């Protein structure tokens, strides 16, 4: 008579180690997911203020020259030389004194060019605005980020900061400027086109320019507009 086979009751260490590894992996994934969730929430839902752009000495000199050309009403006072240097303080005119002169457009510049850093530096003249608004220039596209503080009494998000991003297509084609809203996002979530009144990716000049008003006047006054990487150029008509 044959004896029945013996049952193997020895422990299975390999199986226990596999279970332990699975538990540790689950814990690690949960920890990483929690950290990423906190980071994304802090970065996108409750962003910090932007850092204002500061130009170096060379960039500031170039920007000041552009502003000087635009501000033709500010006269340039020559440095006193010779006998004029001995004039008394009372006889000198203030630097901001306007001199009467006949109006003329002869030699006037009709083209204006600004870099992305220059535009953001101009915002920095208003410290509060520079910390809440940032402009980006890329090929045929002007983008902006805006931070909007929410009312402390607002439910759920009271006292937080709303991050708004938007993009606008800007170029010149077929003898007229093209201006089209590419989209608006709140906290990284794009707003549906229906909520924007159906104007997403619509050439506003072509759509509304025929009705007169602002867009027709805007198009009639622009001879060229060009946006490239970190640079905006606008040339006006006579």
Secondary structure, 3 states (H helix, E strand, C coil): CCCCCCCCCCCCHHHHHHHHHHHHHHHHHHHHHHHHHHHHHHHHHCCCCCCCCCCCHHHHHHHHHHHHHHCCCCCCCCCCCHHHHHCCHHHCCCCCCCCCCCCCCCCCCCEEEEEHHHHHHHHCCCHHHHCCEEEEEECCEEEEEEEEECCCCCCCCCCCEEEEEEEEEEEEECCEEEEEEEEEEECCEECCHHHHCCCECCEHHHHHHHHCCHHHHHHHHEEEEEEECCEEEEEECC
